Amino acid sequence: MNWVAALPMYNVTPELAGDWRVLLDHVHRRLRPWLDARGDTLSIVDPGTSLQEFWLRDDLLLSQTCGYPLVRALGGRVQLVTTPVFTIDGCEAGDYHSVLVARAAAQVTSLAQCRGLRAAYNTPDSNSGMNLLRGAVAPLAGGRPFFASVIETGGHLASLQALQDDHADIAAIDCVSFAFVLEHVPDLARGLVEIGTTRSSPGLPLIASKRVPPEGIEALVSALADAVAHDRSLAKRLKLGGFSRRPLDHYESIVEIETDAVKRGYPRLA
């Protein structure tokens, strides 16, 4: 088998994209005995524009997805490998949350004060940008639209840019992405204020094709742990503390957030 791998989710800058590729290079070297014994190869590739198509490839050895598509579009169609543990507040044991950010000019200090403002979100299948925000708004909305308008931007960086450009007033940003933004592209956060956080949920999981055998999954887990342990400088740049082998059913909490919003009469961000 000619396997492929890519880690596309936290490429906030070209430099960070390069660091994620270095991590995959480390993993590749540590996997070589397993690959060679099978007569297999591994290519580190560009996943292209359709991540869902990439995640569902039969030859996918390793990638990263969001928890929302994991339990929706990818449910039962991929394998959960492990979950990164980031050295960021709220990311213990592989959890994460979203940071609620608003334009300072909006003069709000809480989500409750955002009624009637404009919201930006990245994509409809995002846990951090849409689902967690919907879950936070649902108790406040009373079954009615909460925002004056809602725009889809295509990504967290684009949502922050929408705030900068006065196209929206508030957005929910994955706390890992936001930590990278503050460090590497602070201009995107200028003039913005943090007005709260969402509830936590399991972090963005690493996945593999259903065709990867159990010993391959174990080899991946070992290779990832070794890569972080042996390149501490890289781990620091990626804010990676290690990995957590979480059961798949932990990710059902993401569905519970959606279900609660629906029960409250707030099935979509509005």
ZAKE-354107 format. One line per 2 residues: number of its first residue (from 1); their letters; for each residue x, y, z negated of C-alpha. Coordinates in Angstrom, 2 decimals, decimal comma. Layout:
N
NUM	A	X/Y/Z ~ ...
This chain:
270
1	MN	0,00/0,00/0,00 ~ 1,17/3,52/0,82
3	WV	-0,11/5,43/-2,22 ~ -0,59/9,21/-2,50
5	AA	-0,52/11,59/-5,48 ~ -1,20/15,28/-6,15
7	LP	-1,90/17,41/-9,23 ~ -3,94/20,35/-7,88
9	MY	-5,83/21,75/-10,86 ~ -3,43/24,14/-12,63
11	NV	-1,41/25,56/-9,74 ~ -1,89/29,12/-10,97
13	TP	1,26/30,33/-9,19 ~ 3,55/28,81/-6,54
15	EL	6,17/28,34/-9,27 ~ 3,76/26,34/-11,41
17	AG	2,70/24,31/-8,38 ~ 6,37/23,48/-7,94
19	DW	6,66/22,41/-11,58 ~ 3,68/20,06/-11,25
21	RV	5,39/18,55/-8,22 ~ 8,58/18,09/-10,27
23	LL	6,51/16,21/-12,84 ~ 5,23/13,93/-10,07
25	DH	8,79/13,45/-8,83 ~ 9,76/12,27/-12,32
27	VH	6,77/9,92/-12,37 ~ 7,69/8,61/-8,93
29	RR	11,21/7,70/-10,04 ~ 9,93/5,87/-13,10
31	LR	7,35/3,99/-11,01 ~ 9,90/2,79/-8,45
33	PW	10,44/-0,67/-10,00 ~ 6,67/-1,31/-9,97
35	LD	6,31/0,06/-6,44 ~ 9,31/-1,86/-5,10
37	AR	8,14/-5,13/-6,64 ~ 4,89/-4,78/-4,68
39	GD	6,46/-3,46/-1,49 ~ 4,51/-0,22/-1,98
41	TL	5,43/3,43/-1,44 ~ 4,27/6,72/-2,93
43	SI	3,95/10,09/-1,19 ~ 3,37/13,35/-3,06
45	VD	1,00/15,26/-0,81 ~ -1,13/18,35/-0,37
47	PG	-4,68/17,28/-1,31 ~ -6,26/19,57/1,28
49	TS	-9,35/21,68/0,89 ~ -11,84/18,94/-0,03
51	LQ	-10,76/17,74/-3,45 ~ -13,70/15,36/-3,80
53	EF	-12,67/13,55/-0,61 ~ -9,10/13,37/-1,89
55	WL	-10,17/12,03/-5,30 ~ -12,15/9,25/-3,61
57	RD	-9,32/8,01/-1,38 ~ -8,64/4,28/-1,71
59	DL	-4,90/4,99/-1,71 ~ -5,00/7,54/-4,56
61	LL	-2,46/6,57/-7,20 ~ -2,69/9,71/-9,32
63	SQ	-4,51/13,05/-9,33 ~ -6,38/15,35/-11,68
65	TC	-10,04/16,24/-11,60 ~ -12,50/18,18/-13,75
67	GY	-14,62/16,35/-16,31 ~ -17,88/17,43/-14,66
69	PL	-17,26/15,70/-11,31 ~ -15,75/12,77/-13,21
71	VR	-19,12/12,00/-14,82 ~ -21,21/13,10/-11,83
73	AL	-19,83/12,66/-8,30 ~ -16,96/10,33/-9,27
75	GG	-18,73/8,23/-11,90 ~ -17,84/4,56/-11,45
77	RV	-15,82/5,33/-8,31 ~ -12,42/6,16/-9,85
79	QL	-10,40/5,05/-12,87 ~ -9,53/7,25/-15,83
81	VT	-5,76/7,08/-16,39 ~ -5,13/9,49/-19,27
83	TP	-5,78/13,08/-20,38 ~ -3,09/15,77/-20,75
85	VF	-2,64/17,35/-24,17 ~ -1,66/20,99/-23,77
87	TI	0,20/23,00/-26,41 ~ -2,55/25,63/-26,44
89	DG	-4,93/26,43/-29,31 ~ -8,02/24,26/-29,01
91	CE	-6,36/21,63/-26,83 ~ -5,50/19,17/-29,57
93	AG	-6,05/15,47/-28,71 ~ -6,79/16,38/-25,09
95	DY	-9,71/18,76/-25,68 ~ -10,10/22,19/-24,12
97	HS	-12,63/25,01/-23,93 ~ -13,32/28,12/-21,91
99	VL	-12,46/31,67/-22,87 ~ -15,27/34,18/-22,35
101	VA	-13,74/37,28/-20,79 ~ -15,44/40,55/-19,93
103	RA	-14,51/43,86/-18,40 ~ -13,57/46,27/-21,18
105	AA	-15,68/48,85/-19,36 ~ -18,76/46,71/-20,03
107	QV	-18,33/47,53/-23,73 ~ -19,48/44,16/-25,04
109	TS	-18,02/42,11/-27,88 ~ -20,15/38,96/-27,70
111	LA	-21,95/36,81/-25,17 ~ -25,30/37,83/-26,64
113	QC	-24,59/41,42/-25,57 ~ -24,09/40,30/-21,95
115	RG	-27,79/39,99/-21,16 ~ -28,47/41,89/-17,95
117	LR	-24,81/41,99/-16,90 ~ -23,21/40,31/-13,87
119	AA	-21,53/36,90/-14,22 ~ -18,91/35,19/-12,07
121	YN	-18,21/31,46/-12,00 ~ -15,78/29,40/-9,98
123	TP	-17,74/26,43/-8,56 ~ -21,05/24,64/-9,29
125	DS	-19,20/21,42/-10,21 ~ -16,88/23,07/-12,74
127	NS	-17,22/22,20/-16,40 ~ -15,14/25,15/-17,59
129	GM	-16,44/27,85/-15,28 ~ -20,10/26,85/-14,98
131	NL	-21,26/24,05/-17,29 ~ -19,70/25,35/-20,50
133	LR	-20,91/28,87/-19,72 ~ -24,41/27,59/-18,98
135	GA	-24,34/25,68/-22,26 ~ -23,31/28,80/-24,18
137	VA	-25,97/30,98/-22,54 ~ -28,87/28,50/-22,83
139	PL	-29,65/29,17/-26,53 ~ -29,70/32,92/-25,79
141	AG	-31,69/32,87/-22,55 ~ -35,05/31,70/-23,88
143	GR	-35,74/29,81/-20,66 ~ -35,40/32,96/-18,53
145	PF	-32,63/34,40/-16,35 ~ -30,00/35,95/-18,58
147	FA	-27,72/37,77/-16,13 ~ -28,61/40,46/-13,62
149	SV	-26,70/38,50/-10,98 ~ -24,41/35,49/-10,68
151	IE	-21,71/35,06/-8,04 ~ -19,71/31,98/-7,07
153	TG	-16,04/32,84/-6,49 ~ -14,39/29,50/-5,64
155	GH	-11,80/29,51/-8,42 ~ -10,84/30,87/-11,84
157	LA	-8,31/33,31/-10,41 ~ -10,95/34,58/-8,00
159	SL	-13,39/35,03/-10,91 ~ -10,83/37,15/-12,75
161	QA	-10,28/39,15/-9,57 ~ -14,04/39,68/-9,30
163	LQ	-13,95/41,26/-12,76 ~ -10,99/43,41/-11,75
165	DD	-12,84/44,55/-8,61 ~ -16,03/45,40/-10,56
167	HA	-18,03/42,72/-8,76 ~ -18,88/41,02/-12,06
169	DI	-18,72/41,77/-15,78 ~ -18,14/38,38/-17,42
171	AA	-16,72/34,95/-16,65 ~ -15,77/31,76/-18,46
173	ID	-12,16/30,77/-17,78 ~ -10,55/27,43/-18,60
175	CV	-8,31/28,17/-21,60 ~ -5,33/26,41/-19,97
177	SF	-5,70/28,44/-16,80 ~ -6,07/31,60/-18,86
179	AF	-2,92/30,86/-20,85 ~ -1,00/30,48/-17,57
181	VL	-2,55/33,72/-16,28 ~ -1,48/35,65/-19,36
183	EH	2,08/34,39/-18,95 ~ 2,53/34,47/-15,18
185	VP	-0,01/36,92/-13,67 ~ -0,96/39,26/-16,53
187	DL	-2,28/41,89/-14,11 ~ -5,32/39,64/-13,61
189	AR	-6,14/40,02/-17,31 ~ -5,55/43,78/-17,60
191	GL	-8,64/45,71/-18,58 ~ -10,35/42,52/-19,75
193	VE	-11,29/41,52/-23,29 ~ -11,91/38,12/-24,83
195	IG	-15,39/38,08/-26,35 ~ -15,52/34,47/-27,51
197	TT	-15,02/30,87/-26,55 ~ -17,31/28,05/-25,50
199	RS	-17,63/24,73/-27,28 ~ -14,88/22,19/-26,67
201	SP	-15,03/19,18/-24,39 ~ -12,52/16,59/-23,12
203	GL	-9,80/18,09/-20,95 ~ -9,24/17,64/-17,24
205	PL	-8,50/13,92/-16,75 ~ -5,90/12,21/-14,63
207	IA	-7,51/9,65/-12,34 ~ -6,63/6,86/-9,92
209	SK	-8,37/4,83/-7,24 ~ -10,31/1,76/-8,30
211	RV	-7,80/-0,20/-6,20 ~ -4,94/0,51/-8,61
213	PP	-4,49/-2,69/-10,67 ~ -4,40/-2,61/-14,50
215	EG	-0,63/-2,99/-14,58 ~ -0,39/0,02/-12,27
217	IE	-2,45/2,12/-14,67 ~ -0,17/1,09/-17,54
219	AL	2,90/1,91/-15,44 ~ 1,46/5,36/-14,72
221	VS	0,75/6,06/-18,38 ~ 4,28/5,04/-19,34
223	AL	5,84/7,04/-16,50 ~ 3,93/10,18/-17,43
225	AD	4,93/9,92/-21,10 ~ 8,57/9,29/-20,16
227	AV	8,60/12,25/-17,77 ~ 7,42/14,67/-20,47
229	AH	9,74/13,22/-23,11 ~ 12,83/13,40/-20,90
231	DR	12,33/16,87/-19,39 ~ 11,37/19,06/-22,32
233	SL	12,08/22,26/-20,38 ~ 9,56/21,24/-17,74
235	AK	7,05/20,19/-20,40 ~ 7,42/23,61/-22,04
237	RL	6,83/25,44/-18,76 ~ 3,73/23,31/-18,13
239	KL	2,61/23,68/-21,78 ~ 2,38/19,88/-21,92
241	GG	2,66/18,21/-25,30 ~ 1,87/14,72/-24,06
243	FS	-1,12/12,62/-23,05 ~ -4,12/11,03/-24,78
245	RR	-5,74/7,72/-23,77 ~ -9,35/8,74/-24,28
247	PL	-12,27/6,39/-23,61 ~ -14,35/7,27/-20,57
249	DH	-17,45/7,64/-22,72 ~ -15,89/10,70/-24,40
251	YE	-16,63/12,54/-21,16 ~ -20,36/11,92/-21,60
253	SI	-20,33/14,94/-23,94 ~ -20,13/17,03/-20,75
255	VE	-23,44/15,57/-19,59 ~ -24,89/16,28/-23,04
257	IE	-24,06/19,98/-22,62 ~ -25,94/19,99/-19,32
259	TD	-28,87/18,04/-20,75 ~ -29,22/20,43/-23,69
261	AV	-29,31/23,43/-21,33 ~ -32,03/21,76/-19,24
263	KR	-34,08/21,00/-22,36 ~ -33,83/24,67/-23,30
265	GY	-35,30/25,65/-19,92 ~ -31,98/26,86/-18,50
267	PR	-31,05/24,29/-15,82 ~ -28,88/26,64/-13,77
269	LA	-26,67/29,61/-14,48 ~ -28,82/32,67/-13,86
